[in-house]
Amino acid sequence: MAVGAIEPVAFSGRAFRHQAIEWRYSQPGAGARTLGGRWNPPGSFATLYLALSVEVAAAELRRLAARAGRTVDDFMPRHLLEYEVELAAVLDLTDPATVGAVGLDESQLRGDDATACQEVGEAAHHLGREGILAPSAAGGGNVLAVFVERLAPPSRVEIISTTAWESVPNQGDG
């Protein structure tokens, strides 16, 4: 795994997250620290998972529901949080050549077994990367996994709006 050989990139832009209305915003990434996610194993480090569009956030929620054997409506209502993100040192896995260079393939990026991705995430976190930019496992766009404890000034992740999400757009809806 050659994570250290990949030059980190800066990321600047808007990102989105669907979240249960009762979840507290004061500890970003705490749930993923406990439960794990695609880029961090359970019991490891705080990781804030963000989608780079509302459509990707909706696709991620549909994937979550399907994997739980439930409907999206079972998870409603939710909040849709919009973030302003400025990061200085991100591992960019949006290029297939870079994905291969770190020892991953398309099936690992999108499959249910996140073990190989978590290993890459642990290496990136250990090397001081502030996050990972990667294709969404739900398909059709990109996600940003932010390693909250690795943020160094002037990097920032700030909530700029919160919207009640009573229903999720269908695939293809904007």
Secondary structure, DSSP 8 states (H G I E B T S, - for coil): --GGGS--EEEEEEEEEEEETTS-SSSTTHHHHHH-BTTB-TTS--EEEEESSHHHHHHHHHHHHHHTT--GGGG-SEEEEEEEEEEEEEEE--SHHHHHHTT--HHHHHSS--HHHHHHHHHHHHTT--EEEEE-TTSSSEEEEEEGGG--TT-EEEEEEEEEESS---TT--
